[in-house]
């Protein structure tokens, strides 16, 4: 979810694309019972090379 938000804030994804990505991530998480802790989210580092 962090990456999705980062890509949206950076202007790489449009609002519609961001919502589509969120929907797919949530569906996958629900199907596979994946839980992400706050500590895991806080430990993410994004390196973007164009």
N, C-alpha and C positions, 0 to 999 in steps of 0.2 A: 504494500500500500504506500509505503514511503516513496518508492521509485515512481509510482503513478503520480503522486502529488508533486514530486520534484519536476517531472517532465511537464506537468501542467503549468506550474509556476514559472518554469524556464521558457514557456511559450512554445514548447516542442509539440505538445498535444493541444487540440482544441477542447472546448468544454464537452462537446458530444463524444469525442474520442476518449476523453478522460472518464466519462460516465460508462462508456462501453467496457473499458479496461477494468474499472471498479466492479462492474457487474460480473464479468468473467472471473475475476479473482475471488469474489465472494462466493460464487457458485462452486468453484473448485474447492475452496476452503470448506464449505458446507458438505460437499460430497465426500471429502476425504477426512473430515473431522480434524482439520488443522487449526491449531490455536497459536497465535503469535503473541508473545509477552511484550510488555512495555520495554523491558530490558533489551530484548532482541531488536525492537524498533530503534531504540536509542543507540545501538551499536553499529548501525548501518553507516557505511562510508560510500559516497557516490563519487566516482571518477569518470568524467565524461570527456572523451577525446574525439574531436570531430575530424 
